[in-house]
Amino acid sequence: MNLATPYRFDHRGRTAESDDAGYVRDLIEAVLFTAPGERVMRPDFGSGVAQLVFAPNSPELAGVTQMLVQGALTQFLSDWIVVREVKVDANDAVLRVTVAYSLRGSNQVQIAGFERGGSP
């Protein structure tokens, strides 16, 4: 078992744990929505994709963003996953990122969707 990310307590008042699949999904989300420079001891960590919520949409920007995300995931999580595909969609103030990946040592493809922005 792994510590749940972000750190929190479970219903027993103990540190929450997560299985490998949940832990990896949380790690992917951390890489996606952490801006480079945001972490003091790891200034290169993150993809900075959250900054694109209000950027103008274009096919070129979407392509560059997909490559940026795939590169960041490969750089920081290559010990855990193999990235199969990344899709990025920005509509109005909502950013949706879909990542198809498989855990290392497994050929089973998993798909995780993440969303940021929009109304609270």
C-alpha positions in Angstrom: 0.0 0.0 0.0 1.0 3.6 -0.6 0.2 6.8 1.2 -2.8 8.5 -0.4 -2.0 11.7 -2.3 -2.8 14.4 -1.3 -2.0 13.5 2.3 -5.2 12.9 4.3 -6.7 10.8 7.1 -9.1 7.9 6.6 -12.3 7.1 8.5 -10.3 5.6 11.3 -8.3 8.8 11.8 -5.1 7.1 10.4 -3.1 8.1 7.4 -5.1 7.2 4.4 -3.6 4.6 2.1 -4.1 3.9 -1.6 -3.6 0.9 -3.8 -1.1 1.1 -6.7 -3.7 2.1 -9.3 -5.1 4.9 -7.2 -1.6 6.0 -6.2 -0.5 6.2 -9.8 -3.6 8.1 -10.8 -2.9 10.7 -8.0 0.7 11.0 -9.2 -0.4 11.7 -12.7 -2.7 14.4 -11.5 0.1 15.9 -9.4 2.4 16.0 -12.5 -0.4 17.5 -14.7 -1.5 20.3 -12.4 1.8 21.3 -10.7 3.5 24.3 -12.3 7.3 24.0 -12.8 8.9 26.0 -9.9 6.0 25.4 -7.6 7.8 22.7 -5.5 10.7 24.1 -3.6 13.0 21.1 -3.6 12.0 20.0 -7.1 11.7 23.1 -9.3 11.5 21.2 -12.5 8.6 19.0 -11.4 5.3 19.4 -13.2 3.9 20.1 -16.6 2.4 23.6 -16.2 -0.7 22.5 -18.2 -3.1 24.3 -15.7 -1.8 27.6 -17.0 -3.3 26.8 -20.4 -6.9 27.0 -19.2 -7.2 30.6 -20.4 -4.9 30.3 -23.4 -6.4 30.7 -26.9 -7.3 27.4 -28.5 -5.7 26.2 -31.7 -4.7 22.9 -33.2 -1.1 23.8 -32.8 -1.4 24.6 -29.1 -3.3 21.4 -28.6 -0.5 19.4 -30.2 2.2 21.2 -28.3 0.3 20.7 -25.0 -0.1 17.0 -25.7 3.6 16.6 -26.2 4.4 18.7 -23.1 2.1 16.5 -21.0 3.4 13.2 -22.4 7.0 14.4 -21.9 6.4 15.4 -18.3 4.6 12.1 -17.5 7.4 10.1 -19.0 10.1 12.1 -17.3 8.6 11.9 -13.8 6.6 8.7 -13.8 8.5 6.4 -16.1 9.3 4.0 -13.2 5.5 3.6 -12.7 3.8 3.9 -16.1 4.1 3.7 -19.8 2.1 6.6 -21.4 0.1 5.3 -24.4 -1.8 8.4 -25.4 -2.6 11.9 -24.1 -5.6 14.1 -25.2 -6.0 17.7 -24.1 -9.2 19.7 -24.6 -9.7 23.3 -23.5 -13.2 24.7 -23.9 -13.9 28.1 -22.4 -12.4 28.0 -18.9 -12.4 24.2 -18.5 -9.3 22.1 -19.3 -9.8 18.3 -19.8 -6.8 16.0 -20.0 -7.3 12.3 -20.8 -4.3 10.0 -20.3 -4.2 6.4 -21.5 -1.4 4.5 -19.7 -0.4 1.1 -18.4 1.4 0.3 -15.2 4.9 -1.0 -15.7 4.9 -4.8 -16.1 1.3 -4.8 -17.3 -0.2 -4.5 -20.7 -3.6 -3.5 -19.4 -4.4 0.0 -20.6 -6.0 2.3 -18.1 -7.7 5.6 -18.9 -7.8 8.5 -16.5 -9.6 11.8 -17.1 -8.7 15.0 -15.2 -10.5 18.4 -15.3 -9.6 21.9 -14.0 -11.3 25.2 -14.3 -15.0 26.1 -14.8 -17.3 27.4 -12.1 -16.9 26.3 -8.5 
